Amino acid sequence: MAAAPGAFSLREVLAGFQECVTEQREVLLGPYLCGWRGLVRFLNGLGAIFSFISKDAVAKIQIMENYCGGERREEYRTLQAMVRYELSGGLVDLQRRSAHPDSGCRTVLRLHRALRWLQLFLEGLRTARQDASTSAICTDSYNASLAAYHPWVVRKAAVVAFCTLPSRDAFLEVMNVGGPEEAVEMLGDALPHIRNVYGITQELYEQHHLLDLP
Ligand SMILES: CCCCCCCC/C=C\CCCCCCCC(=O)N[C@@H](COP(=O)(O)O)[C@H](O)/C=C/CCCCCCCCCCCCC
């Protein structure tokens, strides 16, 4: 079953992560940020308890959109160009946040870590039993990824919010890609692309020693 006209379908959102990889394995920031915008829209539909998460995500997406639409937009067309430009211009705070607190490199790193959470969460949803708890899948994915970078208070607030997540079937329904079986199939198609974007970014950041930016 296709999504109702005008309705929000996660299929289109996740397609952003497919479209953002070029044949040269570069990551186009435009579609990458579009993917994140769509995910935030989805998150907003899950209730006000998630607003502290969506506000932070939106702030980071906005920083990147400003670079991508700004005077140096050519330097922010791809992730690779951005890393080259910011590193060669000394535009990244490497030890502590000071002159360049919101560099593109540190901002994308936060989204990149969240992409790992997304990958684990979607894999969990896809492979879990029908009666599995979405909240448990989300908590496990979070603990195995993003939690390591968050202070205690954020970790607690996140886990409380996860407890309000609907059942797995209800969740798959909200994705608006048809019934649970179609949703599971769609996740199976989308996940390799998310893994690919994550892998390319991880490799690039490792190469340039950017994985611990403050
Ligand atoms: C069918 C599945 C669809 C899944 C759709 C999920 C939609 C998720 C949408 C957005 C994900 C949120 C991205 C969060 C980015 C967090 C970046 C971050 O780590 N920020 C922290 C560090 O930033 P700096 O201080 O260094 O600038 C910041 O401290 C964080 C604050 C807010 C809390 C972040 C908790 C993240 C939990 C992510 C799980 C989202 C739960 C969604 C439930 C489905």
PDBQT file of the ligand as one rigid body, heavy atoms in Angstrom, charges set to zero:
ROOT
HETATM    1  C1  LIG A 301      10.812   3.896  11.953  1.00  0.00    +0.000 C 
HETATM    2  C2  LIG A 301      11.881   4.549  12.601  1.00  0.00    +0.000 C 
HETATM    3  C3  LIG A 301      11.969   5.960  12.379  1.00  0.00    +0.000 C 
HETATM    4  C4  LIG A 301      12.846   6.538  13.347  1.00  0.00    +0.000 C 
HETATM    5  C5  LIG A 301      12.742   7.969  13.307  1.00  0.00    +0.000 C 
HETATM    6  C6  LIG A 301      13.565   8.537  14.349  1.00  0.00    +0.000 C 
HETATM    7  C7  LIG A 301      13.552   9.968  14.263  1.00  0.00    +0.000 C 
HETATM    8  C8  LIG A 301      14.753  10.492  14.916  1.00  0.00    +0.000 C 
HETATM    9  C9  LIG A 301      14.960  11.881  14.576  1.00  0.00    +0.000 C 
HETATM   10  C10 LIG A 301      15.980  12.540  15.010  1.00  0.00    +0.000 C 
HETATM   11  C11 LIG A 301      17.021  11.890  15.830  1.00  0.00    +0.000 C 
HETATM   12  C12 LIG A 301      17.580  12.785  16.817  1.00  0.00    +0.000 C 
HETATM   13  C13 LIG A 301      18.966  13.145  16.559  1.00  0.00    +0.000 C 
HETATM   14  C14 LIG A 301      19.558  13.648  17.804  1.00  0.00    +0.000 C 
HETATM   15  C15 LIG A 301      20.843  14.325  17.555  1.00  0.00    +0.000 C 
HETATM   16  C16 LIG A 301      21.584  14.406  18.834  1.00  0.00    +0.000 C 
HETATM   17  C17 LIG A 301      22.905  15.042  18.648  1.00  0.00    +0.000 C 
HETATM   18  C18 LIG A 301      23.616  15.050  19.993  1.00  0.00    +0.000 C 
HETATM   19  O1  LIG A 301      24.150  14.033  20.378  1.00  0.00    +0.000 OA
HETATM   20  N1  LIG A 301      23.593  16.172  20.693  1.00  0.00    +0.000 N 
HETATM   21  C19 LIG A 301      24.167  16.260  22.010  1.00  0.00    +0.000 C 
HETATM   22  C20 LIG A 301      25.584  16.779  21.916  1.00  0.00    +0.000 C 
HETATM   23  O2  LIG A 301      25.585  18.025  21.292  1.00  0.00    +0.000 OA
HETATM   24  P1  LIG A 301      26.607  19.148  21.772  1.00  0.00    +0.000 P 
HETATM   25  O3  LIG A 301      26.197  19.516  23.172  1.00  0.00    +0.000 OA
HETATM   26  O4  LIG A 301      27.963  18.535  21.740  1.00  0.00    +0.000 OA
HETATM   27  O5  LIG A 301      26.413  20.272  20.801  1.00  0.00    +0.000 OA
HETATM   28  C21 LIG A 301      23.286  17.124  22.883  1.00  0.00    +0.000 C 
HETATM   29  O6  LIG A 301      23.846  17.279  24.143  1.00  0.00    +0.000 OA
HETATM   30  C22 LIG A 301      21.975  16.407  22.936  1.00  0.00    +0.000 C 
HETATM   31  C23 LIG A 301      20.898  16.846  23.414  1.00  0.00    +0.000 C 
HETATM   32  C24 LIG A 301      19.559  16.181  23.247  1.00  0.00    +0.000 C 
HETATM   33  C25 LIG A 301      19.431  14.736  23.553  1.00  0.00    +0.000 C 
HETATM   34  C26 LIG A 301      19.743  13.805  22.460  1.00  0.00    +0.000 C 
HETATM   35  C27 LIG A 301      19.225  12.419  22.740  1.00  0.00    +0.000 C 
HETATM   36  C28 LIG A 301      19.308  11.644  21.473  1.00  0.00    +0.000 C 
HETATM   37  C29 LIG A 301      18.456  10.443  21.454  1.00  0.00    +0.000 C 
HETATM   38  C30 LIG A 301      18.290   9.996  20.032  1.00  0.00    +0.000 C 
HETATM   39  C31 LIG A 301      17.153   9.114  19.895  1.00  0.00    +0.000 C 
HETATM   40  C32 LIG A 301      15.904   9.735  19.340  1.00  0.00    +0.000 C 
HETATM   41  C33 LIG A 301      14.701   8.951  19.761  1.00  0.00    +0.000 C 
HETATM   42  C34 LIG A 301      13.701   8.826  18.726  1.00  0.00    +0.000 C 
HETATM   43  C35 LIG A 301      12.658   7.849  19.065  1.00  0.00    +0.000 C 
HETATM   44  C36 LIG A 301      12.109   7.137  17.931  1.00  0.00    +0.000 C 
ENDROOT
TORSDOF 0
